[in-house]
Amino acid sequence: MISRISLMCLSILLVFLAMVSGACSQTTVSQDESRNIAEAFVKADATYIFDGMPETLELTGTTQTDNGWQFTYEFDSRHAGYGDRTGQILAQVITHHVAVVAVESGKVTSAIMGGVWDMKNNEMLEDFEISLAPIHEVTVSFMESYPVQVGVYIQGGLRDGCTEFHDIEIAREGDVVNITVTVQHPKDTFCPAIYTYFEKYINLGSDFTTGTTYTLNVNDFTTTFIY
């Protein structure tokens, strides 16, 4: 019969072997394998699938961490916003995205886009506040196309060195077009008092009636145009 001491020794040996096996399995995931996992994760992300431009996807950074690797991927989307925006009225504005993906032991442990979007849970991070952007200039132009498309140039402000452009949303009610432009700012963070600007160009399309006067509201900035 096996004594209690023998059973105890056997249990300790099995635990040790499991720990060694786990440690070995962690080291078997190479940098290339981890990179492939990160890239596949980005390509499967809701934002990328919805309107990501595949030709712009690029690996721009690789960092080794204590438990794995961290990869930075950048790509452009055809509209503003994050995630699956099916059914929303979207601003046709090229938006640049930066995604930081951490891979440990062959699994994605963290994936953050733009510093504010949790790619794993498809939600905004709670440590950022979203607010309306101050608008300095709005210009309406008409593109040489058939039918004629309406373009809108927007210049907005960033109140300090930590504030960044966040999103653009468009709502249409008859002859009134409302554009909401937001910026994002980290909560409880000391930021350099540097006021800067951002520029966005939006394509509103051609769903307008010739000779009609339209009102365009961009946050608290209002102007009109005749199609």
DRENTISE-78418 format. One line per 4 residues: number of its first residue (from 1); their letters; for each residue x, y, z of N, C-alpha, C. Coordinates in Angstrom, 3 decimals, decimal comma. Layout:
BEGIN
NUM) A) X Y Z X Y Z X Y Z ~ ...
This chain:
BEGIN
1) MISR) 0,831 -1,190 0,000 0,000 0,000 0,000 0,873 1,250 0,000 ~ 0,357 2,313 -0,647 1,100 3,562 -0,726 0,842 4,381 0,532 ~ 1,914 4,824 1,197 1,777 5,587 2,434 1,308 6,999 2,130 ~ 0,850 7,677 3,192 0,408 9,061 3,050 1,547 9,952 2,582
5) ISLM) 2,733 9,684 3,095 3,900 10,489 2,708 4,176 10,325 1,222 ~ 4,051 9,095 0,746 4,289 8,851 -0,684 3,250 9,579 -1,527 ~ 1,994 9,530 -1,062 0,946 10,234 -1,792 1,204 11,734 -1,789 ~ 1,657 12,256 -0,667 1,952 13,681 -0,579 3,086 14,046 -1,526
9) CLSI) 4,111 13,235 -1,552 5,239 13,495 -2,452 4,793 13,427 -3,914 ~ 3,925 12,456 -4,198 3,434 12,325 -5,570 2,615 13,545 -5,974 ~ 1,795 14,056 -5,041 0,985 15,236 -5,327 1,864 16,447 -5,588 ~ 2,897 16,600 -4,742 3,815 17,732 -4,920 4,508 17,630 -6,269
13) LLVF) 4,898 16,413 -6,645 5,569 16,206 -7,927 4,658 16,562 -9,094 ~ 3,383 16,179 -8,989 2,437 16,480 -10,061 2,210 17,978 -10,183 ~ 2,107 18,675 -9,048 1,937 20,130 -9,067 3,148 20,789 -9,706 ~ 4,352 20,293 -9,321 5,588 20,856 -9,886 5,635 20,663 -11,394
17) LAMV) 5,279 19,454 -11,843 5,280 19,164 -13,280 4,286 20,052 -14,012 ~ 3,131 20,328 -13,404 2,123 21,188 -14,025 2,640 22,607 -14,152 ~ 3,355 23,063 -13,088 3,913 24,410 -13,130 4,977 24,521 -14,201 ~ 5,825 23,517 -14,291 6,873 23,524 -15,317 6,260 23,475 -16,695
21) SGAC) 5,225 22,627 -16,834 4,548 22,524 -18,124 3,930 23,847 -18,520 ~ 3,294 24,553 -17,536 2,688 25,848 -17,830 3,714 26,870 -18,220 ~ 4,855 26,851 -17,504 5,909 27,811 -17,821 6,462 27,555 -19,209 ~ 6,616 26,298 -19,532 7,135 25,962 -20,863 6,160 26,352 -21,955
25) SQTT) 4,855 26,142 -21,687 3,862 26,468 -22,708 3,825 27,947 -22,990 ~ 4,128 28,781 -21,940 4,130 30,211 -22,139 5,253 30,632 -23,071 ~ 6,413 29,947 -22,956 7,558 30,338 -23,756 7,485 29,791 -25,171 ~ 6,556 28,869 -25,434 6,480 28,285 -26,768 5,789 29,209 -27,759
29) VSQD) 5,096 30,254 -27,272 4,431 31,197 -28,176 5,443 32,251 -28,594 ~ 5,888 32,188 -29,829 6,942 33,067 -30,317 6,411 34,466 -30,610 ~ 7,330 35,366 -30,902 6,938 36,729 -31,266 6,097 36,735 -32,535 ~ 6,508 35,944 -33,520 5,755 35,896 -34,782 4,351 35,346 -34,564
33) ESRN) 4,233 34,300 -33,741 2,915 33,727 -33,462 2,039 34,731 -32,719 ~ 2,638 35,432 -31,757 1,888 36,440 -31,005 1,441 37,568 -31,923 ~ 2,316 37,972 -32,838 1,959 39,032 -33,782 0,790 38,598 -34,668 ~ 0,827 37,361 -35,129 -0,270 36,857 -35,959 -1,587 36,842 -35,191
37) IAEA) -1,513 36,494 -33,901 -2,714 36,494 -33,061 -3,255 37,907 -32,916 ~ -2,354 38,881 -32,685 -2,769 40,277 -32,532 -3,378 40,814 -33,818 ~ -2,754 40,509 -34,946 -3,264 41,014 -36,223 -4,628 40,412 -36,543 ~ -4,785 39,119 -36,269 -6,083 38,473 -36,499 -7,160 39,093 -35,615
41) FVKA) -6,781 39,465 -34,393 -7,738 40,088 -33,476 -8,190 41,440 -34,014 ~ -7,246 42,237 -34,509 -7,593 43,547 -35,071 -8,515 43,384 -36,281 ~ -8,201 42,425 -37,147 -9,017 42,207 -38,347 -10,420 41,702 -38,007 ~ -10,566 41,073 -36,848 -11,871 40,570 -36,426 -12,626 41,582 -35,577
45) DATY) -12,000 42,728 -35,287 -12,637 43,747 -34,460 -13,806 44,387 -35,191 ~ -14,840 44,783 -34,439 -16,062 45,334 -35,042 -15,795 46,619 -35,813 ~ -14,893 47,457 -35,309 -14,583 48,713 -36,000 -13,944 48,439 -37,346 ~ -12,961 47,547 -37,367 -12,252 47,232 -38,610 -13,177 46,563 -39,622
49) IFDG) -14,000 45,638 -39,149 -14,909 44,929 -40,056 -15,925 45,886 -40,657 ~ -16,421 46,838 -39,828 -17,483 47,724 -40,295 -17,026 48,613 -41,440 ~ -15,899 49,307 -41,284 -15,483 50,217 -42,362 -13,977 50,452 -42,403 ~ -13,215 49,491 -41,846 -11,767 49,609 -41,921 -11,278 49,473 -43,354
53) MPET) -10,206 50,168 -43,686 -9,626 50,126 -45,029 -8,414 49,189 -44,993 ~ -8,554 47,957 -45,501 -7,489 46,941 -45,380 -6,132 47,395 -45,901 ~ -6,132 48,218 -46,942 -4,859 48,646 -47,522 -4,069 49,565 -46,608 ~ -4,719 50,076 -45,543 -4,032 50,996 -44,626 -3,527 50,305 -43,366
57) LELT) -3,907 49,044 -43,150 -3,511 48,341 -41,926 -1,992 48,152 -41,896 ~ -1,378 48,556 -40,777 0,079 48,509 -40,679 0,509 48,281 -39,232 ~ 1,493 47,401 -39,056 2,110 47,207 -37,747 3,155 48,299 -37,554 ~ 2,981 49,125 -36,537 3,888 50,262 -36,350 4,706 50,181 -35,068
61) GTTQ) 4,465 49,162 -34,234 5,235 49,062 -33,000 5,160 47,678 -32,391 ~ 6,291 47,224 -31,832 6,360 45,933 -31,159 7,181 46,090 -29,884 ~ 6,607 45,676 -28,752 7,295 45,804 -27,470 7,172 44,495 -26,694 ~ 8,286 44,001 -26,184 8,249 42,800 -25,356 7,922 43,187 -23,923
65) TDNG) 6,968 42,491 -23,327 6,568 42,735 -21,952 7,048 41,595 -21,065 ~ 6,744 41,678 -19,770 7,179 40,634 -18,839 6,561 39,282 -19,185 ~ 5,324 39,313 -19,703 4,607 38,052 -19,927 4,274 37,782 -21,393 ~ 4,742 38,628 -22,280 4,400 38,411 -23,684 4,851 39,553 -24,568
69) WQFT) 3,928 39,980 -25,442 4,256 41,008 -26,422 3,123 42,018 -26,537 ~ 3,472 43,238 -26,904 2,491 44,287 -27,156 2,716 44,839 -28,561 ~ 1,649 44,872 -29,346 1,747 45,294 -30,745 0,855 46,503 -30,998 ~ 1,353 47,425 -31,783 0,587 48,602 -32,168 0,256 48,519 -33,647
73) YEFD) -1,037 48,509 -33,946 -1,508 48,493 -35,333 -2,251 49,790 -35,627 ~ -2,071 50,300 -36,830 -2,768 51,512 -37,251 -3,495 51,250 -38,567 ~ -4,682 51,861 -38,690 -5,446 51,747 -39,933 -6,438 52,893 -40,018 ~ -6,978 53,106 -41,196 -7,978 54,145 -41,424 -9,350 53,519 -41,599
77) SRHA) -10,374 54,248 -41,139 -11,774 53,876 -41,374 -12,429 54,933 -42,249 ~ -13,509 54,539 -42,912 -14,182 55,461 -43,827 -15,141 56,411 -43,112 ~ -15,409 56,150 -41,844 -16,323 56,988 -41,069 -15,758 57,187 -39,668 ~ -16,324 58,136 -38,950 -15,937 58,349 -37,558 -16,626 57,326 -36,663
81) GYGD) -16,092 57,150 -35,467 -16,740 56,280 -34,492 -16,055 54,938 -34,320 ~ -16,600 54,145 -33,375 -16,029 52,842 -33,041 -17,117 51,769 -33,083 ~ -16,696 50,542 -33,282 -17,605 49,413 -33,216 -18,524 49,297 -34,424 ~ -19,545 48,475 -34,267 -20,537 48,264 -35,323 -21,550 49,399 -35,289
85) RTGQ) -21,529 50,254 -36,310 -22,409 51,424 -36,346 -23,558 51,248 -37,326 ~ -23,961 50,013 -37,557 -25,055 49,729 -38,483 -26,325 50,459 -38,042 ~ -26,980 51,155 -38,980 -28,212 51,872 -38,691 -28,006 53,298 -38,251 ~ -26,768 53,703 -37,997 -26,499 55,083 -37,591 -26,232 55,954 -38,816
89) ILAQ) -26,537 57,245 -38,693 -26,172 58,204 -39,728 -24,732 58,604 -39,460 ~ -23,841 58,285 -40,391 -22,422 58,427 -40,135 -21,793 59,539 -40,957 ~ -20,790 60,156 -40,368 -20,016 61,169 -41,080 -19,016 60,473 -41,995 ~ -19,040 60,827 -43,284 -18,098 60,253 -44,224 -16,781 61,018 -44,118
93) VITH) -16,000 60,647 -43,135 -14,726 61,306 -42,876 -13,690 60,239 -42,551 ~ -12,558 60,269 -43,263 -11,507 59,293 -43,013 -10,987 59,486 -41,590 ~ -11,036 58,408 -40,802 -10,632 58,468 -39,395 -9,481 57,498 -39,158 ~ -8,400 58,015 -38,570 -7,224 57,189 -38,298 -7,347 56,548 -36,918
97) HVAV) -7,065 55,248 -36,856 -7,162 54,508 -35,601 -5,806 53,909 -35,228 ~ -5,527 53,922 -33,928 -4,323 53,286 -33,382 -4,770 52,262 -32,343 ~ -4,462 50,994 -32,596 -4,872 49,909 -31,698 -3,647 49,286 -31,052 ~ -3,662 49,203 -29,704 -2,571 48,585 -28,953 -3,085 47,264 -28,390
101) VAVE) -2,467 46,161 -28,814 -2,938 44,821 -28,460 -1,853 44,072 -27,693 ~ -2,190 43,573 -26,508 -1,255 42,790 -25,691 -1,594 41,311 -25,818 ~ -0,572 40,495 -26,055 -0,752 39,049 -26,194 0,136 38,340 -25,188 ~ -0,473 37,479 -24,380 0,270 36,697 -23,393 -0,119 35,231 -23,522
105) SGKV) 0,878 34,371 -23,650 0,652 32,918 -23,741 -0,353 32,568 -24,829 ~ -0,286 33,287 -25,924 -1,150 32,982 -27,056 -2,547 33,540 -26,964 ~ -2,811 34,398 -25,959 -4,147 34,979 -25,794 -4,064 36,500 -25,727 ~ -5,067 37,162 -26,292 -5,147 38,617 -26,216 -5,677 38,991 -24,838
109) TSAI) -4,855 39,703 -24,064 -5,248 40,075 -22,702 -5,767 41,508 -22,623 ~ -5,381 42,337 -23,582 -5,829 43,733 -23,594 -5,770 44,251 -25,012 ~ -6,774 45,058 -25,387 -6,798 45,657 -26,723 -7,540 46,985 -26,634 ~ -6,805 48,076 -26,782 -7,374 49,410 -26,640 -7,145 50,194 -27,935
113) MGGV) -8,200 50,809 -28,445 -8,118 51,602 -29,668 -8,285 53,081 -29,331 ~ -7,352 53,872 -29,820 -7,439 55,310 -29,626 -7,349 55,750 -28,182 ~ -6,936 54,855 -27,299 -6,850 55,181 -25,894 -8,181 55,235 -25,171 ~ -9,298 55,015 -25,895 -10,617 55,171 -25,270 -11,570 54,004 -25,538
117) WDMK) -11,272 53,170 -26,522 -12,217 52,122 -26,912 -11,665 50,754 -26,539 ~ -12,411 50,018 -25,708 -12,051 48,668 -25,298 -12,507 47,696 -26,387 ~ -11,550 47,183 -27,159 -11,880 46,318 -28,289 -12,395 44,956 -27,842 ~ -11,993 44,500 -26,674 -12,429 43,190 -26,200 -13,889 43,212 -25,781
121) NNEM) -14,327 44,313 -25,181 -15,695 44,403 -24,676 -16,592 45,317 -25,509 ~ -16,017 45,906 -26,578 -16,784 46,795 -27,461 -17,497 47,899 -26,682 ~ -16,714 48,668 -25,920 -17,295 49,751 -25,133 -16,239 50,815 -24,839 ~ -16,719 52,021 -24,519 -15,815 53,103 -24,175 -15,244 52,867 -22,779
125) LEDF) -13,995 53,256 -22,587 -13,397 53,193 -21,266 -14,017 54,269 -20,373 ~ -14,154 53,977 -19,100 -14,840 54,889 -18,198 -13,952 56,016 -17,687 ~ -12,645 55,942 -17,931 -11,752 56,971 -17,401 -11,557 58,127 -18,374 ~ -12,473 58,273 -19,350 -12,442 59,396 -20,279 -13,790 60,109 -20,267
129) EISL) -13,756 61,419 -20,393 -14,992 62,183 -20,493 -15,132 62,713 -21,923 ~ -16,351 62,654 -22,423 -16,650 63,087 -23,777 -17,445 64,392 -23,700 ~ -17,059 65,380 -24,504 -17,749 66,673 -24,489 -17,814 67,245 -25,900 ~ -18,686 68,261 -26,077 -18,807 68,915 -27,373 -17,543 69,720 -27,672
133) APIH) -17,115 69,665 -28,902 -15,928 70,413 -29,305 -16,295 71,857 -29,606 ~ -15,461 72,825 -29,212 -15,672 74,205 -29,653 -15,421 74,293 -31,154 ~ -16,335 74,926 -31,885 -16,233 75,012 -33,339 -15,787 76,417 -33,743 ~ -14,747 76,498 -34,542 -14,193 77,784 -34,960 -14,551 78,141 -36,396
137) EVTV) -14,728 77,148 -37,232 -15,021 77,445 -38,646 -15,804 76,296 -39,274 ~ -16,804 76,658 -40,085 -17,575 75,685 -40,856 -17,740 76,237 -42,266 ~ -17,332 75,465 -43,255 -17,434 75,894 -44,650 -18,113 74,806 -45,461 ~ -19,117 75,196 -46,234 -19,840 74,257 -47,087 -19,326 74,399 -48,512
141) SFME) -19,088 73,285 -49,173 -18,631 73,296 -50,561 -19,413 72,265 -51,363 ~ -19,369 72,403 -52,687 -20,092 71,487 -53,575 -19,092 70,821 -54,514 ~ -19,121 69,506 -54,540 -18,153 68,747 -55,320 -18,580 68,656 -56,778 ~ -17,586 68,616 -57,654 -17,841 68,484 -59,091 -18,114 67,021 -59,411
145) SYPV) -19,330 66,613 -59,132 -19,739 65,230 -59,377 -21,190 65,239 -59,819 ~ -21,667 64,100 -60,277 -23,078 63,998 -60,635 -23,661 62,748 -59,974 ~ -24,688 62,960 -59,136 -25,205 64,273 -58,721 -24,211 65,008 -57,821 ~ -24,441 66,306 -57,668 -23,542 67,136 -56,870 -23,590 66,699 -55,406
149) QVGV) -22,418 66,513 -54,791 -22,333 66,135 -53,385 -21,931 67,345 -52,531 ~ -22,436 67,359 -51,329 -22,177 68,463 -50,415 -21,066 68,075 -49,447 ~ -20,050 68,921 -49,354 -18,954 68,695 -48,420 -18,949 69,756 -47,335 ~ -18,526 69,396 -46,151 -18,464 70,335 -45,033 -17,077 70,274 -44,401
153) YIQG) -16,416 71,413 -44,344 -15,120 71,522 -43,665 -15,364 72,074 -42,258 ~ -14,781 71,410 -41,254 -14,959 71,820 -39,863 -13,596 71,991 -39,206 ~ -13,423 73,140 -38,562 -12,244 73,346 -37,721 -12,712 73,480 -36,282 ~ -12,207 72,607 -35,417 -12,586 72,626 -34,013 -11,385 72,819 -33,115
157) GLRD) -11,641 73,027 -31,828 -10,575 73,293 -30,877 -10,354 72,159 -29,902 ~ -9,106 72,032 -29,438 -8,709 71,080 -28,404 -8,165 71,889 -27,237 ~ -8,851 71,840 -26,111 -8,601 72,816 -25,047 -7,268 72,658 -24,323 ~ -6,641 71,463 -24,413 -5,333 71,295 -23,776 -4,581 70,163 -24,459
161) GCTE) -3,394 69,880 -23,937 -2,538 68,897 -24,577 -3,004 67,468 -24,470 ~ -4,011 67,186 -23,646 -4,522 65,820 -23,495 -5,829 65,585 -24,260 ~ -6,459 66,652 -24,709 -7,742 66,523 -25,398 -7,521 66,106 -26,844 ~ -8,341 65,161 -27,312 -8,237 64,650 -28,680 -9,617 64,609 -29,327
165) FHDI) -9,630 64,594 -30,653 -10,884 64,411 -31,386 -11,486 63,060 -31,032 ~ -12,814 63,027 -30,900 -13,486 61,782 -30,523 -14,375 61,234 -31,636 ~ -15,406 61,999 -32,029 -16,382 61,412 -32,959 -17,200 62,499 -33,642 ~ -17,861 62,111 -34,732 -18,802 62,978 -35,450 -20,081 62,187 -35,694
169) EIAR) -21,217 62,777 -35,351 -22,515 62,155 -35,611 -23,379 63,118 -36,413 ~ -24,144 62,578 -37,355 -24,981 63,390 -38,230 -26,437 62,972 -38,065 ~ -27,322 63,957 -37,914 -28,763 63,712 -37,844 -29,449 64,653 -38,831 ~ -30,406 64,137 -39,578 -31,094 64,920 -40,609 -32,584 64,975 -40,302
173) EGDV) -33,140 66,202 -40,272 -34,572 66,395 -40,068 -35,067 67,373 -41,129 ~ -35,545 66,841 -42,239 -36,031 67,692 -43,329 -34,924 68,535 -43,909 ~ -35,080 69,870 -43,824 -34,076 70,765 -44,378 -33,075 71,244 -43,322 ~ -32,993 70,515 -42,204 -32,034 70,838 -41,149 -31,070 69,666 -40,967
177) VNIT) -29,786 69,981 -41,038 -28,745 68,970 -40,824 -28,005 69,310 -39,538 ~ -28,011 68,377 -38,603 -27,326 68,587 -37,329 -26,090 67,695 -37,259 ~ -24,942 68,314 -37,044 -23,685 67,574 -36,904 -23,156 67,790 -35,493 ~ -22,946 66,696 -34,794 -22,408 66,755 -33,439 -20,959 66,303 -33,449
181) VTVQ) -20,069 67,186 -33,021 -18,634 66,892 -33,003 -18,178 66,848 -31,548 ~ -17,562 65,756 -31,150 -17,142 65,598 -29,761 -15,631 65,384 -29,650 ~ -15,119 65,722 -28,466 -13,717 65,486 -28,148 -13,655 64,654 -26,877 ~ -12,500 64,056 -26,621 -12,322 63,201 -25,453 -11,169 63,721 -24,612
185) HPKD) -11,319 63,550 -23,279 -10,305 64,066 -22,356 -10,189 63,106 -21,186 ~ -8,963 62,703 -20,803 -8,805 61,793 -19,661 -9,214 62,468 -18,360 ~ -9,938 61,722 -17,521 -10,397 62,263 -16,243 -9,244 62,373 -15,244 ~ -9,337 63,396 -14,388 -8,402 63,564 -13,269 -6,947 63,516 -13,738
189) TFCP) -6,657 64,193 -14,845 -5,305 64,208 -15,396 -4,828 65,641 -15,579 ~ -3,628 65,925 -15,121 -3,039 67,252 -15,335 -2,486 67,305 -16,754 ~ -2,920 68,308 -17,524 -2,529 68,410 -18,923 -1,917 69,782 -19,209 ~ -0,948 69,842 -20,111 -0,356 71,137 -20,470 -1,394 72,055 -21,107
193) AIYT) -1,350 73,325 -20,723 -2,340 74,298 -21,207 -1,956 74,776 -22,614 ~ -2,119 73,873 -23,575 -1,801 74,189 -24,968 -3,067 74,014 -25,800 ~ -3,591 75,115 -26,321 -4,813 75,055 -27,134 -4,420 74,831 -28,591 ~ -4,966 73,759 -29,186 -4,667 73,452 -30,585 -5,965 73,234 -31,353
197) YFEK) -5,839 72,869 -32,611 -7,005 72,734 -33,481 -6,977 71,386 -34,208 ~ -8,157 70,961 -34,642 -8,264 69,808 -35,531 -9,146 70,185 -36,705 ~ -8,982 69,477 -37,806 -9,756 69,731 -39,017 -10,385 68,430 -39,504 ~ -11,639 68,503 -39,915 -12,338 67,354 -40,466 -13,115 67,790 -41,706
201) YINL) -13,141 66,912 -42,699 -13,917 67,172 -43,913 -14,946 66,061 -44,077 ~ -16,224 66,438 -44,135 -17,329 65,474 -44,167 -18,044 65,526 -45,506 ~ -18,370 64,375 -46,037 -19,175 64,274 -47,254 -20,617 63,969 -46,854 ~ -21,520 64,921 -47,077 -22,933 64,719 -46,719 -23,715 64,008 -47,820
205) GSDF) -23,084 63,749 -48,940 -23,762 63,055 -50,023 -24,558 63,983 -50,922 ~ -25,533 63,441 -51,624 -26,285 64,208 -52,626 -27,796 64,145 -52,425 ~ -28,246 63,710 -51,264 -29,677 63,588 -51,004 -30,276 64,938 -50,613 ~ -30,224 65,883 -51,557 -30,736 67,225 -51,330 -31,572 67,651 -52,540
209) TTGT) -32,436 68,645 -52,335 -33,325 69,127 -53,408 -32,798 70,451 -53,954 ~ -32,677 70,523 -55,262 -32,154 71,724 -55,912 -33,008 72,945 -55,584 ~ -32,339 74,060 -55,258 -33,034 75,308 -54,963 -33,513 75,447 -53,535 ~ -33,317 74,441 -52,721 -33,782 74,467 -51,334 -32,695 75,017 -50,409
213) TYTL) -33,110 75,834 -49,446 -32,184 76,362 -48,449 -32,155 75,420 -47,248 ~ -30,960 75,011 -46,876 -30,783 74,085 -45,756 -30,052 74,777 -44,610 ~ -30,448 74,412 -43,391 -29,770 74,906 -42,196 -28,809 73,836 -41,693 ~ -27,595 74,267 -41,445 -26,564 73,339 -40,965 -26,108 73,767 -39,572
217) NVND) -26,322 72,882 -38,599 -25,888 73,133 -37,226 -24,717 72,211 -36,892 ~ -23,593 72,805 -36,525 -22,433 72,039 -36,077 -22,171 72,451 -34,632 ~ -22,628 71,626 -33,700 -22,642 71,991 -32,276 -23,394 73,309 -32,119 ~ -22,752 74,370 -31,647 -23,452 75,651 -31,482 -23,186 76,620 -32,634
221) FTTT) -22,602 76,130 -33,714 -22,311 76,938 -34,897 -23,391 76,671 -35,944 ~ -24,018 77,740 -36,460 -25,108 77,577 -37,425 -24,814 78,349 -38,698 ~ -25,082 77,731 -39,831 -24,954 78,393 -41,129 -26,016 77,810 -42,058 ~ -26,156 78,365 -43,250 -27,125 77,873 -44,237 -26,430 77,689 -45,582
225) FIY) -27,040 76,886 -46,424 -26,567 76,735 -47,796 -27,735 76,394 -48,709 ~ -27,610 76,770 -49,975 -28,620 76,466 -50,993 -28,050 75,422 -51,925 ~ -28,779 74,340 -52,088 -28,286 73,236 -52,919 -28,529 73,528 -54,385
